[in-house]
Amino acid sequence: MKLHQVVSALLLSLALHCLAATASAALTNEQANKQIDDAINTHYASADINLAETKLLEVVKACASTCSRSVVARAWMYVGIVRGSGRDDTAGAQEAFRAAKAADPAVKLDDLFATDLVKRLFAQTPAGGEMPLMGDIRDRAAQPVEVTAIRCSLEATEVETQRPIPISCQTAPGASKVVLSYRHESSTRWRDVPLTKQGQAWIGEIPCAETKQIGVLSYRVQALDTEGKAVDQLGNEEEPLELSLVQSTDTAPPSLPNQPPPATCRPKKVAEPAGPKLGSYGDACSDGAQCQGGLTCTEGKCAADVSCDSDAECFSGTCVDNVCVIPSDECQGEDCENQRQSRIPKNWFGLQGGMDFAMMGGDQVCGDDADLAFSCFENGDPYRGLPNQNFAGNIDGGFRTATARVMLSYERVLSSLFSIEGRVGFAFNGGPESPRANGGNGSTFLPIHAEARLKGYFTKVYRDDGSGLSGPSGFAMLGGGLAQVDPHVSVPIAECRGDSDPNTGIITEGENNCIESENRALEVKNVDVYQRLGQAFVTTGVGFRYGFGKRVAAVASLNAQLLLPSVGFALSPSLGVSAGF
């Protein structure tokens, strides 16, 4: 053995001995492997990088003097994977791989959890390294990884209007997404800007379009894990960080580290003679030149071109054509409320189409003792054969395709969460008429659909300002009405009728022997069977609504129907579009 290998082995033994002395309890090989598997399969698999590394290092400390060298090497190998694959810490990963190969040169890398870069690092790490458990590796084994708070480059307290605001943030390891949220004091709505990772930093910018107006701009930063849960934050919605948007300031404009500040978005202005003080937000004006930078003169008052989707997002309480405006003096109290109410569609008309899938099953459905809900047909006419008593049409229970329907709908808004809806239309693909004169059971199909249902939304869709009409929302419903559902299936029949005339009702001795036999048949034929379900029903279900703006929406729903008095159960999905007036 070479001298450096002897020294490496001695150093490894000494380091492992020191780690074991600080551990609260020694581990066996079985216990150590179980804790290693738990750290990787539970903590690392759920993206809890820091806890996974801490657990693995605890195994190294507790296991050093009692476990085999292969188990210690396995723990260090996974430390390298956590650092390299989970945190992009190549230096730390290579240190861990040196320790692993010093403990056991034959240690194998777990390719399932290793990235291509980590695989290359492991392959490039020589066996019998000279630095096991030295320096930073020993320091990391002695104490848990420290989780630091978010640090961002935006430290300015004043920024002039119409200037982009760049920001660079660093977070503790484990963040898979960082989001910057901000709002102007004239609005109640927070707007989100996902930051982009560049190296070890997360980079983003608040655009010029959001810094037009003088006032206080509040902001906060959140670091999220792979499941969207916050792992760190800088400021919050109740106590955010703040900066002032001002007409001018001596403070240097914000910039990214080691980069010049981005250019202002203000147009270049020619020198203007001194004049009266420019108006601020809400001051009277006759044209835009009398208002401060970033403000326009709207309806005789200095106002901001602030985008909005609803009145609730505006400090002034009025959103017109997606811009916050100051209401005119003529509109006050009830008049303003009536104007807002007039913009809310209360009546929604729609067109919907649906399919029915009904539960169907039975034995000897075309025999003499069959349930009257079943109608059997041969070549479109009522079946008038003589089936074998044991093979008169058996249907395995299950859902079968049934009727289809087209419906016109009318929905009346009752409140922000509730509405009542009626649907009328026609159904198709029901069973054919079975007249008694042709040997049938006299059943017919009811093609009319009439339904009323109460709908309750999961979010406030029909708010007074219409802000909930756009985008997705879900609802539940309860109702009832008139409809018939006819599931259909084709079944084989063991036919016993020979030359006898079905009109006479006379059955020959040979035919009777065939009917009463165990399995005799003159022929086997396929017969169409319809089950008549309904013609009334009660229903409950759920649905999804997506608004395209404030007056058009797509609607999908799934009804579960209990049909009466001919009892049955059906599922009826439908899809349509509605328009509000």
Helices and strands as residue ranges (DSSP letters): H 3-22, H 29-38, I 39-44, H 49-63, H 69-81, I 82-86, H 87-87, H 90-103, H 116-124, H 135-142, E 151-152, E 158-160, E 165-170, E 177-184, E 191-194, E 196-198, E 201-206, G 208-210, E 215-224, E 230-234, E 241-246, G 288-290, E 295-298, E 301-304, G 311-313, E 319-320, E 323-324, H 334-341, E 347-362, E 374-378, E 381-382, E 395-413, E 418-428, G 436-438, E 448-457, E 471-485, E 488-495, H 509-516, E 523-531, E 533-547, E 552-566, E 568-580
